[in-house]
Amino acid sequence: MPENNEILENTVLAEKVNRYLVYAPRIARKRKAGEFVLLRLSEQGERIPLTIADADAEAGTLTLVVQAVGKTTLEMSAMKPGDRLLNVVGPLGAATHVDRFGTVVMIGGGIGIAPSHPIAQAMHAAGNRVISILGARNRSLIIMEEEMRRASDEVIVTTDDGSYGRKGLVTDVLRELIQTRGKPDLVVAIGPVIMMKFVSRLTQEFAIRTVVSLNPVMVDGTGMCGGCRVTVGGKTKFACVDGPEFDGHAVDFDELMKRQAFYREQEQEALQHYQHECKLREGASQVPCPVQL
């Protein structure tokens, strides 16, 4: 029997993107689409929020898809089956509002495809027609395509360079869908902030209800620290308890992008310090370091 928070699998999905199967039975039984967990690797480690990409209540497992963009996620990429995460806390956040809307367009950009997956599953199970648009810079960054096909009635893939699927942006595909098939009943967009901003701008033009999932800097996940505050409809909201999903037409995306870059210098310092220590350990023990960013 695995131990709580034990990593059962660590699989590379794409460059700097890993999929982890984690044994966390209590969370697996309770989680709903749109919710997330906070985890730490060690006592000195930072807390990082990760959306639950999938769960198996019977097996007691969570699927987490993580992009190595900083010290903690790079360190996590070197963990092996049998290693344990120190803490996995959740499920946190407000679950996705799932109803029988009609036609739901799911838009996943890059790593945002992973958190799109459980929402597509839930929307499809509720009787909606789900059209998923998956976008990335190139073919190697398209992840979980088969899983999204199983959760959707239709999947359209688009890449910036045209190396796979259609050439162009997710907004190009969405505009064409609207113009040729009519307005969908709901659009859910998850991915880079700039992508969600322009998807929301497009859907506002056509008065289409739009939900976005935000992932700002977060510390405690309970609304106490205020680190994940965002402005929605001119009011302060906390992504950890009020979200992570909000009305895309009301989010101040420009403010969010500035806040996302607020700790960039400190993040770089932490990453460089970790890489330096890792090289020292590698030289002493011959144990290879994680792939450098």
Phi and psi in degrees as a GROMACS rama.xvg file:
@    title "Ramachandran Plot"
@    xaxis  label "Phi"
@    yaxis  label "Psi"
@TYPE xy
-64.8985  159.204  PRO-2
-89.0507  155.872  GLU-3
-55.6407  138.703  ASN-4
69.2638  14.0639  ASN-5
-78.6493  136.851  GLU-6
-80.9157  120.065  ILE-7
-93.0745  -32.2149  LEU-8
-145.176  146.664  GLU-9
-137.387  105.611  ASN-10
-118.182  135.163  THR-11
-79.7752  122.046  VAL-12
-95.0489  -36.3649  LEU-13
-160.174  178.208  ALA-14
-57.5442  119.627  GLU-15
67.0926  15.9041  LYS-16
-124.271  122.274  VAL-17
-121.618  148.643  ASN-18
-111.258  127.221  ARG-19
-113.724  134.617  TYR-20
-104.153  116.437  LEU-21
-118.538  134.612  VAL-22
-83.1612  109.817  TYR-23
-149.284  74.853  ALA-24
-61.6522  -38.2328  PRO-25
-66.4555  -40.5251  ARG-26
-69.7261  -40.7311  ILE-27
-60.4171  -34.3771  ALA-28
-73.9085  -30.1346  ARG-29
-100.487  -19.1423  LYS-30
-64.0456  151.615  ARG-31
-129.888  164.404  LYS-32
-56.682  136.698  ALA-33
94.2703  -13.1703  GLY-34
-83.9096  165.691  GLU-35
-138.794  173.332  PHE-36
-124.316  157.89  VAL-37
-109.84  134.684  LEU-38
-134.138  156.44  LEU-39
-129.825  146.338  ARG-40
-90.1218  -29.8843  LEU-41
-153.025  171.928  SER-42
-60.141  -34.9496  GLU-43
-89.1315  -1.63675  GLN-44
-80.8896  158.357  GLY-45
-80.1743  160.61  GLU-46
-88.7679  133.974  ARG-47
-127.063  136.132  ILE-48
-86.3744  135.468  PRO-49
-136.559  126.451  LEU-50
-70.4254  141.921  THR-51
-77.5714  112.445  ILE-52
-78.0659  -25.2683  ALA-53
-169.814  165.153  ASP-54
-154.231  150.455  ALA-55
-125.924  102.919  ASP-56
-64.1103  -35.8038  ALA-57
-69.5719  -42.2404  GLU-58
-82.1204  -16.3708  ALA-59
76.5572  29.7369  GLY-60
-118.747  150.512  THR-61
-113.364  145.065  LEU-62
-106.973  122.499  THR-63
-119.253  130.591  LEU-64
-113.173  121.599  VAL-65
-128.97  132.531  VAL-66
-97.814  129.448  GLN-67
-77.9911  97.7429  ALA-68
-120.484  -7.59649  VAL-69
-153.629  -171.156  GLY-70
-57.9225  -51.4451  LYS-71
-67.8021  -43.6324  THR-72
-70.8296  -31.1527  THR-73
-67.6433  -43.341  LEU-74
-62.1435  -39.9773  GLU-75
-64.9178  -32.6413  MET-76
-64.4031  -19.3665  SER-77
-90.1356  -5.09632  ALA-78
-72.7219  150.372  MET-79
-119.57  160.734  LYS-80
-52.6354  132.975  PRO-81
102.877  -24.4222  GLY-82
-71.3713  152.787  ASP-83
-117.968  139.731  ARG-84
-77.2264  142.039  LEU-85
-65.1671  -50.8374  LEU-86
-132.31  140.615  ASN-87
-134.909  109.983  VAL-88
-112.05  131.209  VAL-89
164.244  -171.659  GLY-90
-73.486  142.43  PRO-91
-117.346  163.85  LEU-92
85.4757  170.218  GLY-93
-88.303  130.258  ALA-94
-66.0827  155.647  ALA-95
-59.6474  136.439  THR-96
-76.9196  110.602  HIS-97
-107.222  129.171  VAL-98
-151.318  176.764  ASP-99
-91.2283  87.3731  ARG-100
-81.5931  -36.672  PHE-101
129.969  -104.133  GLY-102
-103.973  123.695  THR-103
-116.491  125.79  VAL-104
-100.819  117.461  VAL-105
-95.5002  128.285  MET-106
-119.825  115.709  ILE-107
-116.207  123.421  GLY-108
-109.049  116.39  GLY-109
60.1509  -126.068  GLY-110
-63.8345  -19.1351  ILE-111
-66.7  -10.695  GLY-112
-64.2426  -36.553  ILE-113
-61.0188  -52.8003  ALA-114
-69.8886  -15.6974  PRO-115
-71.0527  -27.5582  SER-116
-60.3756  -52.2092  HIS-117
-65.2831  -28.7485  PRO-118
-71.2202  -42.3628  ILE-119
-60.1466  -42.2517  ALA-120
-57.5409  -49.1887  GLN-121
-67.0561  -41.0907  ALA-122
-65.6604  -39.6181  MET-123
-67.2403  -41.8781  HIS-124
-64.6112  -26.2414  ALA-125
-81.3133  -1.97931  ALA-126
99.4572  9.37942  GLY-127
-81.7486  154.558  ASN-128
-85.7594  118.024  ARG-129
-106.81  120.048  VAL-130
-110.878  118.551  ILE-131
-106.11  130.449  SER-132
-109.856  118.275  ILE-133
-108.395  126.513  LEU-134
-130.623  147.997  GLY-135
-161.275  171.626  ALA-136
-66.8312  -37.726  ARG-137
-151.898  176.511  ASN-138
-59.4687  -38.805  ARG-139
-64.6733  -16.9796  SER-140
-100.329  2.02332  LEU-141
-81.0126  118.669  ILE-142
-118.043  158.005  ILE-143
53.95  34.8516  MET-144
-64.2635  -44.3144  GLU-145
-64.9317  -40.1137  GLU-146
-62.719  -40.5115  GLU-147
-69.292  -32.3472  MET-148
-66.3012  -37.8545  ARG-149
-69.5775  -26.9739  ARG-150
-93.829  -1.04963  ALA-151
-128.09  159.668  SER-152
-83.7322  -25.9436  ASP-153
-154.372  140.793  GLU-154
-127.796  131.869  VAL-155
-120.941  124.321  ILE-156
-105.14  136.757  VAL-157
-137.402  138.934  THR-158
-126.542  147.011  THR-159
-59.8808  -38.5915  ASP-160
-95.7674  -1.53249  ASP-161
76.8888  13.4027  GLY-162
-73.2221  -13.4884  SER-163
-158.21  141.002  TYR-164
66.3189  -144.078  GLY-165
-87.5486  151.745  ARG-166
-89.7954  128.078  LYS-167
141.534  -164.734  GLY-168
-105.526  161.939  LEU-169
-62.1477  -30.6275  VAL-170
-67.6486  -30.6727  THR-171
-63.4244  -45.14  ASP-172
-66.2366  -43.5548  VAL-173
-61.7657  -44.5032  LEU-174
-61.1982  -41.5976  ARG-175
-64.31  -41.8138  GLU-176
-59.2816  -45.3027  LEU-177
-61.8138  -43.8268  ILE-178
-73.377  -29.241  GLN-179
-98.7903  -26.4701  THR-180
-119.398  -5.63168  ARG-181
93.4599  172.272  GLY-182
-73.5629  132.438  LYS-183
-72.8677  167.018  PRO-184
-83.0372  -23.5981  ASP-185
-156.898  141.187  LEU-186
-120.304  132.18  VAL-187
-119.769  121.187  VAL-188
-121.299  129.154  ALA-189
-138.268  126.592  ILE-190
164.171  -154.355  GLY-191
-56.1164  146.634  PRO-192
-57.8654  -40.7308  VAL-193
-64.6013  -35.5774  ILE-194
-65.2571  -46.7578  MET-195
-62.9286  -35.1472  MET-196
-61.331  -46.2291  LYS-197
-78.6804  -28.3709  PHE-198
-63.4307  -45.6114  VAL-199
-64.9858  -37.4408  SER-200
-63.3598  -41.0086  ARG-201
-66.9834  -46.508  LEU-202
-68.9973  -28.0797  THR-203
-65.9091  -34.2011  GLN-204
-59.4593  -33.6413  GLU-205
-105.259  7.38011  PHE-206
55.716  49.7004  ALA-207
-106.433  126.171  ILE-208
-56.5695  131.421  ARG-209
-136.571  132.378  THR-210
-117.022  135.294  VAL-211
-122.698  152.329  VAL-212
-112.011  121.763  SER-213
-103.392  147.098  LEU-214
-133.397  66.0699  ASN-215
-77.0508  176.402  PRO-216
-55.6918  132.125  VAL-217
-138.858  143.427  MET-218
-118.132  -67.0638  VAL-219
-97.5102  -20.2778  ASP-220
75.03  10.0225  GLY-221
-122.706  5.51147  THR-222
86.4198  4.44956  GLY-223
-82.8827  -38.9038  MET-224
-84.9034  -28.4158  CYS-225
79.0746  5.0996  GLY-226
-66.651  -26.4345  GLY-227
-99.0253  23.1119  CYS-228
-67.6535  141.49  ARG-229
-135.849  158.775  VAL-230
-102.893  121.344  THR-231
-129.659  118.082  VAL-232
61.1004  32.2417  GLY-233
80.1654  1.36024  GLY-234
-116.557  149.538  LYS-235
-78.2679  128.286  THR-236
-126.774  157.811  LYS-237
-111.772  122.321  PHE-238
-61.6058  -28.7506  ALA-239
-73.5414  -30.7179  CYS-240
-117.226  -33.4551  VAL-241
-85.9272  -21.2065  ASP-242
-120.157  -149.924  GLY-243
-83.0545  -0.167364  PRO-244
-97.7902  136.956  GLU-245
-141.481  165.593  PHE-246
-65.439  114.435  ASP-247
-61.6629  -24.7769  GLY-248
-78.9779  -11.2186  HIS-249
-109.522  -9.48177  ALA-250
-75.9259  137.056  VAL-251
-86.094  89.3213  ASP-252
-69.2789  -33.8872  PHE-253
-64.2094  -42.7896  ASP-254
-63.1191  -41.7782  GLU-255
-60.9405  -42.4808  LEU-256
-64.1176  -37.5146  MET-257
-66.2397  -41.5418  LYS-258
-68.1637  -33.5045  ARG-259
-63.0807  -27.9031  GLN-260
-94.2682  1.84034  ALA-261
-62.3473  -39.6587  PHE-262
-105.899  21.7532  TYR-263
-59.9809  -40.4014  ARG-264
-63.115  -45.6947  GLU-265
-66.279  -35.9092  GLN-266
-63.9324  -40.2487  GLU-267
-66.3017  -40.1072  GLN-268
-61.7617  -44.7645  GLU-269
-62.524  -40.7483  ALA-270
-65.2809  -45.2033  LEU-271
-64.2  -39.4585  GLN-272
-63.5214  -43.449  HIS-273
-62.9604  -44.1278  TYR-274
-64.3477  -36.8759  GLN-275
-65.1453  -46.6888  HIS-276
-63.4118  -37.419  GLU-277
-63.8386  -41.119  CYS-278
-65.2089  -37.5221  LYS-279
-64.1759  -43.4332  LEU-280
-64.9375  -38.4752  ARG-281
-63.7746  -40.9162  GLU-282
-66.6697  -33.2055  GLY-283
-81.8564  -34.8654  ALA-284
-116.123  -6.53632  SER-285
65.9729  14.0857  GLN-286
-84.0784  122.218  VAL-287
-66.0758  146.019  PRO-288
-81.0765  163.912  CYS-289
-62.3348  161.483  PRO-290
-57.2841  135.437  VAL-291
-73.1036  149.127  GLN-292
